[in-house]
Every structure is written in structure tokens, then in C-alpha cells.
Amino acid sequence: TEATVTDDAVTNVVVDLTHLLPGTLEATVVVDGRPLADAEVWLSGAFGKDSLGVSWFRQLVRTDAHGRFVHVGKPGEYSVEVRSPSADGRAATVISAMPEVHLPRGETRRETFSAWRGRLRIQLRDPSGAPAKGITLWLDDGASTGPRPLPATDEGGLLEVMVATGTMPLFTLPKERSSKSALEQAAHGSLDPATADLLARHRLDLGSVTVTSEQPVELDLRLPAEWDG
């Protein structure tokens, strides 16, 4: 706001600060039909465009004994993700809890975020048929943050993890295109344009998998010949 002040006069200025008011999100997180108690989840927010584009944040928050947490922050679009460890506890994948919600300015939004999971077990082999160890597969579940990396396969080429239910494409990158930067960015919930382009242009599709909460899904996959160049 600008004001012009003159001699021998009183200038009255009305300043509207309503755009600075936060919103309050009262959330309950439910996984596989049960409240996710005493656990850390990722909370992400995307806010309106300005000269620098869309601003966003991402942080870990902890639920209470009833799976609830409260966040007071900028109005915008909010989403919740839960971490699901692999069977051996070495690593974890990230699963979106639906829905994404709009937090209004100066209001309280109460929402239940739900995620359903199923067990996925993969035996991965290299082009010769030998166990492929230390390979990262990616699961494209349509999340706004991009494809999800799964924990790397173990010494026997095995991977077992709980993932989101649904039908989703699986892919990997060629051996020479494996990117530590892509893994780090995905872990923080954001892929820069160059990394997103890398995944899109060089992905080697391994087919789709349908995961349900009723029974485990087991796959025996072989890397294509072009994987190792």
C-alpha cells in the first residue's frame, strides 16, 4: 500500500492484511482402514503462482495416538504421504494418502487422508537371467510429485515392499543412466525438469502391475537387453 502525506492534513489509510491469514488443517491419517498412530508422515503444500512460479513446502509431521495432526499454515493445496518400509527394513517407499485438499484462508479444514496398500514381491534378473542386485525400479502411480523409486533389490535380486493399491507401470533406467540425483530428488518429493526429462526419455518399461490389498503380488522380471547398453 502507498499513501501520499501532505502538510496540515490527516491521511487515513486502510491496509488489508487478510491475505496473510493462515488456514488450519485438522487431519486424520488412515492406512489400510486403521488410524496411523504415532508415525511420521510427509505433509506437502503448493501455493499460488507469483513471479517465481508455484511455491511449495514439504515437511515431516507426527501423528498422535489417534492418527491425527494439526497444521497451521498458508492457504493452498495440501497432500499427505506415508512411508512404507521394505520387508527387510532396509529402505522405504512413499505412498500418497488421498485426497489432496484445498486449505482456505482463515478457515479450518477437517479431512481424513486414506491410503490402501498391498504387498509386492519381485525377483529381478539381468538380461542373462542372473539375479540383478542393487537395481532401482520405479513405480509410476500418477502422483503429482512424479514416479516413485522402490528400494533397490538385494543380493539375490529380490525386492519385497508394501506399495499403493492400483494398476501402475513399472520401469527402470539403463545401467549408464542410473541417477543418484533422481533418487535424492524423489525422496524429497520433487523432481527438477532435467531429472523428470531423464526419467521420461530413458525409462525402460517392464510392464504394469496390479496391486490389491487382498493378496500379495509376485513377479519374476528380467531386465531388457538394452539395459546394459
N, C-alpha and C positions, 0 to 999 in steps of 0.2 A: 504494500500500500504506500502511496505517495501523498503528501499533503503540502499545500502552499501556506506558509505562515506570513502574515502581513502586520505592519505596525498598527498598534492601537485597535486590534481586533482579536476575538477569540475564535480559533479554528477547531471545530468539532470533527473528529474522525471516528468512524465505526470500523473496527477491524474484525473480520470474520475468520475465526480460528477453528471452525468446525471440521476442516479437512485434517486437523491434527488429532482429532479424537480417535482413540483406538477402538477395536471391537474385542469382544470376549468370546473365546471358543471353549465350550464345556464339552469335552469329548469322552466317549467310552469306546475302547478298542476291544473287539471280539474276534477271536481266532478259532476256527473250527467249532463255532457255536458256543464258546465259553469266553468269559472276560479274560483278557490277557493281564494278569495281576503282577505287580512288582517287576515290570520289564521295561527296558529302554526301546523306544520306537523313534523313527525318523519323522519329524514334522517339517514339511516344506511349504513355503508360501511364495506366490508370484503376485507382483503388484503392478499397477498401471504403468503404461508407457510414458517415457519422457524423452528428452533429447538423447539420452544414453541407452534407450531401449527399455525392455522389461527388467525391473529389479526383482531380486528373489533372495530368499534365505533358506537355510536348511540346518536343523539342529536336532540333537538327541534330547528327548524328554522322557521322563519316567512315569509310568502309570502307578496308581495306588493299588491297594489290596482288592479293589473292585474293578480294576481295569480302566480307571478314569484319570484324566489330567485336565488342567485348565491352562489356557494360553491367552494372554492379553497382548495384542499387537496390532499392526497396521491392517486396515481393511484390504481384502484381496482374495485370491483363490488359494485354498489350502488343501493339502493332501497328507496322508499318513502312510508310512511303510513300516513293515515289521521285518525283523531279521530272522531267518530260518537256518539253523546250523546244519551242516552235513552230518551224516550218520557217525562219522569218526570224530566229530567236533573240531576238525582242523580249520574249517572256514565256514562261511555262511553266505547264503544268497538273500536277496531282498525281494519282498512281496508287497504289492500295493494292496492297501485296505480301502475298499470302496465305501462311500463315493468321494469324489472331490467336491468341496463345498465353497460357497462364497461367504466370506465373513463381512457383514455390513459395518459401516462406520457407526460407532456409538451404540451398537446393539450387542445382545448376547445370542449366540447361535449354539444350540444343543444338538449334537449329532452322534450317531453310533457308526463307527468305522469297522467294517467286517471284512475278513479275509478267510478264504477256504483253501486248504492245502491238500496235496496228495503226494505220495512217495514215488520218487523217480529213481530207478537204478539203471545205470548204463555201463556196459562193458565196451570200451573203446579200443579199436585195433588200428594199427598203422596200415598203409597200403599193402604191406606184405602179409598181414594177418597177425602180426605180433602185438602184444599189449602195448598201447600207446600211453606212456606215463607222462605226467606233468602237462597235459594238454587242457587248455581252457575252451569250453564250449559256451556258446551264447544262446540265451533263450529270449525270443522276441515276443513278449507278452502284451505289446501295444501300449506300454506305459509312456506317459508324456516325457519321462526322463530318458527314454531310449532303451535299447536292448539290455538284458541283464547278463552279466558273466556268472557262470556257475563255478563252484570250487574246482580246482584242477584235479585231474584224475590221479589216482595213487600209483604206487609202484607196479601194480598189476593191471593198470589201465581202467580201474573201477571208479565209479562215482555213484554215491547214494545221497540224496538230499530231498527235503520237503520243498515243493515248489507250488506256485499258484495253480488252481484248477483251471481247465480250459484246453483249447486246442491251439498250439503255438508252434511256430517254426523253430528249429534248432540249426545253428550254423557254427562254423569256426573260421579262423583266418589261416591263410597259408603260413607255413613254417617261418618264412622270412619276413612275414608281415605281423608276427605276434608283437603286440604293443603293451609294454608295461604302463605307458601313459594312459592308454584306453582303460585299463583295469583300474587305475587310480582315479580317473575321472568318473567312471561308472560307480565306484564305491562312494564318491561324494555326491552322486545324484545329478551330474551334469556332464554332457559331452560337448566339447567345443566343436565348431563347424568342421575343422580339419579332421578330427577323430571320427565324427559322425560320417563324414565322407569316406574315410578309410574303411569303416565297417560296411558301408553300403556298397562300395565298389569292389571290395576284395573278399567279401564273405563267400564261404563255400557251404552251400546249403546241404544239410544232412537229412532233410525231410521234416515232417511235422509230428508232434507228439500230442496225444490227448490224455490229459491227467484228470483223474476223478478222486474224490475223497473216499470212495468205497474200497478200492483195492490197489495195491502197488502196480506200477507200470515198469516192466523190464525190457530194455532194448540192448541189442548187440549190434553196434555200429562200426563201420570201417571207414577210415579217412579216405577220401578220393585220391587218385594217383597224382593229381596236380597239387596236393597239399605240400609235398616236399620239393616242388619245383621240377 
